[in-house]
Amino acid sequence: MADKAKIVIIGAGTGGTIVANKLNKKLKRKAEITVIDPEFKHIYQPGYLFQIVGRETEKGLIRDGTKLLPKKSKKVRAAVDRVDLEKQVVYTNDNQEIPYDYLIIASGSRLVPQKLEWWNDKIHQFYTPQGAAKVYDHLKDMTEGTIVISIASMPYKCPPAPLEAALLIDDYLRRKKIRDKFNIVFTSPINRAFSIETVNTIVQPLMEDRGIDVRTFFNVDEVDTEEKVLYSLEGEEIDYDMLIMIPPHEAQPFIEKSGIPHEEGGWVEVDRETLKVKNYDNVYAIGDTTNLPISKAGSTAHNQAPIIAKNILASIKNSNKVYKYDGHVQCFFITEIGKSLFIDFNYTNPPYPGKPSRRYWWFKLAFKELYYRFVAKGIV
């Protein structure tokens, strides 16, 4: 290995940015850090939920990702074509060859609605700034009707988001004093509204008390966007006036192309504690792109980043010390404008969030600036 360890990070989203800053603080002059990203457009994705009810704008969510990364890190503006794990080289789509001693895959997940032959632009989604803006543009002009929030397939980013969307739309319509003119339907492919039972015992009754029609064991089969009908594999049909659907998610194409160990969907196989990619001691994955059975969310990457940084530092120092990720995830779960739950759990301890609180709402509201000032920069 050269005097300076070559560390390459694929992706400048939450996971890639935090781990780059953590590594920079720990390694100082012992490493050369290169971050590869096609755009370096850093988006505060929790803000999409505020967008759909007119409380946030696309411009307000996006920052220049290069300014969040360590100044001395190298920024390569390109998409990754493939990785040669044996030669330890990353190849970009513009023919750059970037060698590494340590590789961190922080490439997140991507939306693949095209996997569904019936998907078209008459179906709404709020997993991009443009999609979230279109939801609000449609919603604000409605005066009555049936709004359906549906999950096309699992897994997807931020498990609470579809439920939060239903609750926020309910709140929005109540504030406009037209809630009685609407039906809100939420469909879930599993036997409850939310996957974590200890949270579901609070959230599903809350949704039902607010008049949201929760349909469980509803696995989407097809959508007829001309007749505006949603069909399930179980034989149910729902007529709608507005359909908001969580599109299928997959990992980035280079993972499968490179032969990186992965599960269906491209999710990278990692050790649940060290975050090393299966069969490779110098390759790690972080955040949404892993196959771990926990939330694909920013806080997951936030808690994983220091583990990866410490393990790489230990390796560079030839230390036998191993740092372990315990599955820690925490997030704010909005139940209405002005109230939120706080969910905090790990591999062994489920969350017990208590009741919706105004205190957690204010934390949620303030977190965007805290994120950009402190979290993304690896300060906390």
QUISULTA-V99414 format. One record per residue. PHI is phi in whole degrees, -180 to 180 (none if undefined). OMEGA is omega in degrees with one decimal (* if undefined). Layout:
BEGIN
PHI:OMEGA / PHI:OMEGA
END
This chain:
BEGIN
none:-179.9 / -66:179.4 / -55:177.3 / -105:177.6 / -70:177.9 / -90:179.0 / -113:179.2 / -112:179.1 / -116:177.5 / -95:178.4 / 113:-179.6 / -115:172.8 / -82:-176.8 / -59:-177.1 / -62:-178.3 / -64:-178.5 / -69:-178.8 / -65:-177.2 / -67:176.2 / -62:-179.9 / -70:177.5 / -64:179.2 / -63:-179.3 / -60:-179.6 / -68:-175.9 / -82:-170.9 / -95:-179.0 / 48:-175.6 / -95:-176.3 / -89:-176.0 / -145:173.1 / -112:-174.9 / -104:176.7 / -120:177.8 / -115:-179.0 / -111:178.7 / -156:-177.4 / -72:-173.7 / -131:-172.3 / 55:175.4 / -102:-174.9 / -94:-174.4 / -111:174.5 / -83:-169.6 / -67:175.3 / -57:-179.3 / -70:178.4 / -57:-179.1 / -65:176.3 / -71:177.7 / -60:-172.0 / -68:176.5 / -117:171.0 / 77:-178.0 / -108:177.4 / -155:178.4 / -122:177.4 / -58:-178.2 / -60:-177.6 / -71:-175.3 / -99:-168.7 / -110:175.1 / -127:175.1 / -74:-176.1 / -65:-178.9 / -66:-178.4 / -79:178.0 / -92:-177.5 / -91:177.3 / -55:-175.8 / -58:-175.0 / -87:177.2 / -74:177.7 / -89:179.8 / -110:179.9 / -108:-177.4 / -88:-178.0 / -164:172.7 / -91:178.2 / -84:176.3 / -88:-179.8 / -164:175.2 / -125:171.8 / -99:-174.5 / -71:179.8 / -82:177.9 / -79:-178.3 / 60:179.3 / -136:172.8 / -102:178.3 / -108:179.0 / -97:-178.0 / -74:174.7 / -108:170.4 / 71:171.0 / -82:175.8 / -119:-172.7 / -120:-178.8 / -77:179.0 / -144:166.2 / -98:175.9 / -132:179.8 / -122:175.3 / -121:179.4 / -93:-178.0 / -127:-170.0 / -86:172.9 / 66:178.2 / -126:179.0 / -131:177.4 / -85:179.2 / -130:178.4 / -61:-179.9 / -64:176.1 / -67:-180.0 / -104:-171.8 / -64:-177.4 / -94:-177.3 / -72:172.9 / -148:-172.4 / -75:173.2 / -84:175.2 / -97:-178.6 / -88:168.7 / -146:-178.4 / -122:-179.4 / -99:168.9 / -140:177.5 / -59:-179.0 / -69:178.8 / -64:179.7 / -64:178.5 / -64:179.5 / -68:176.0 / -60:-178.9 / -67:179.1 / -59:178.2 / -75:-175.2 / -61:-173.6 / -67:-179.7 / -95:-179.1 / -80:176.5 / -118:177.7 / -169:173.4 / 130:-179.8 / -110:177.6 / -111:180.0 / -113:172.0 / -111:-170.7 / -136:179.0 / -102:-176.7 / -71:179.7 / -164:179.0 / -122:1.8 / -84:176.9 / -150:-177.7 / -69:174.1 / 56:-176.9 / -52:179.6 / -72:-167.9 / -55:-179.8 / -63:178.5 / -70:176.7 / -60:178.9 / -61:179.2 / -62:-178.6 / -69:179.1 / -70:177.2 / -66:174.5 / -57:-179.6 / -63:179.9 / -60:-178.9 / -69:176.2 / -65:179.7 / -66:175.4 / -84:179.6 / 62:177.7 / -130:-176.9 / -59:-177.3 / -68:179.2 / -95:-175.4 / -126:164.3 / -108:174.3 / -116:-179.1 / -119:176.3 / -118:178.9 / -113:179.5 / -128:-179.6 / -77:-179.0 / -106:-172.4 / -85:178.5 / -155:-177.0 / -69:-176.7 / -123:-171.1 / -67:-177.8 / -88:-171.5 / -60:-176.8 / -67:174.5 / -86:-179.3 / -59:-179.1 / -63:175.4 / -95:-169.3 / -77:-176.6 / -62:175.7 / -61:178.0 / -64:178.3 / -62:-178.9 / -67:176.5 / -64:179.9 / -87:176.0 / 83:176.8 / -86:-178.1 / -81:-177.8 / -94:178.6 / -110:179.3 / -96:-173.6 / 48:178.3 / -111:178.6 / -98:-173.7 / -63:177.2 / -105:-174.1 / -164:173.4 / -129:172.0 / -101:-174.3 / -78:175.2 / -79:178.7 / -85:-178.9 / 59:178.0 / -132:176.0 / -105:-177.7 / -113:176.7 / -110:175.0 / -64:-179.0 / -82:176.1 / 98:177.9 / -83:174.4 / -131:176.8 / -129:172.4 / -79:-178.0 / -142:170.7 / -106:175.5 / -141:179.8 / -117:174.8 / -113:-173.7 / -126:174.2 / -83:-175.7 / -74:174.7 / -60:177.0 / -119:171.2 / -143:172.4 / -78:-175.9 / -72:-174.3 / -61:-175.7 / -64:-177.1 / -65:178.2 / -67:-178.4 / -60:-176.4 / -86:-176.4 / 74:174.9 / -68:-178.5 / -53:-174.6 / -153:173.7 / -100:176.8 / -55:-175.8 / 95:178.7 / 87:-176.5 / -68:-171.5 / -71:178.8 / -79:-179.5 / -129:169.3 / -70:-171.9 / -66:-179.3 / -105:-177.8 / -85:-177.9 / 70:173.7 / -76:175.7 / -69:-177.5 / -50:176.3 / 78:-177.4 / -133:-177.5 / -78:-176.8 / -112:179.5 / -124:-178.9 / -123:171.4 / -134:-173.7 / -141:171.0 / 75:-171.3 / -59:-170.4 / -77:-178.5 / -83:177.8 / -95:-176.1 / -64:-176.8 / -83:177.6 / -133:-173.7 / -60:168.4 / -85:-172.4 / -149:-178.2 / -59:-177.6 / -69:175.5 / -62:178.1 / -62:179.4 / -58:-178.9 / -81:179.0 / -82:-173.3 / -55:-179.3 / -65:178.2 / -66:178.8 / -62:-179.2 / -60:-179.6 / -67:-179.5 / -69:176.8 / -68:177.2 / -59:179.0 / -62:179.5 / -65:179.3 / -63:179.8 / -85:-176.9 / 59:176.7 / -89:176.6 / -89:-177.6 / -69:179.9 / -123:177.6 / -99:-171.6 / -126:174.3 / -84:-175.5 / -99:179.5 / 84:-175.0 / -68:177.2 / -139:171.2 / -143:178.2 / -159:173.2 / -95:-176.9 / -117:-176.3 / -71:176.2 / -108:174.4 / -173:174.7 / -65:180.0 / 110:179.5 / -144:-179.2 / -152:168.0 / -92:171.1 / -122:-177.0 / -109:-176.6 / -142:-176.8 / -157:174.2 / -143:-176.2 / -58:-172.3 / -107:-176.4 / -118:178.9 / -71:-179.9 / -80:172.2 / -130:-166.3 / -76:-176.9 / 73:-176.9 / -96:174.4 / -56:-172.0 / -133:174.4 / -71:-179.9 / -60:-179.2 / -69:174.9 / -60:-178.6 / -68:173.6 / -61:-179.9 / -60:-176.8 / -65:-176.8 / -82:-166.4 / -69:-178.8 / -58:-179.7 / -69:176.4 / -62:179.7 / -61:-176.4 / -69:-177.6 / -80:-170.2 / -124:-173.0 / -70:-176.6 / -59:-178.5 / -83:175.1 / 75:-179.2 / -75:177.6 / -124:*
END
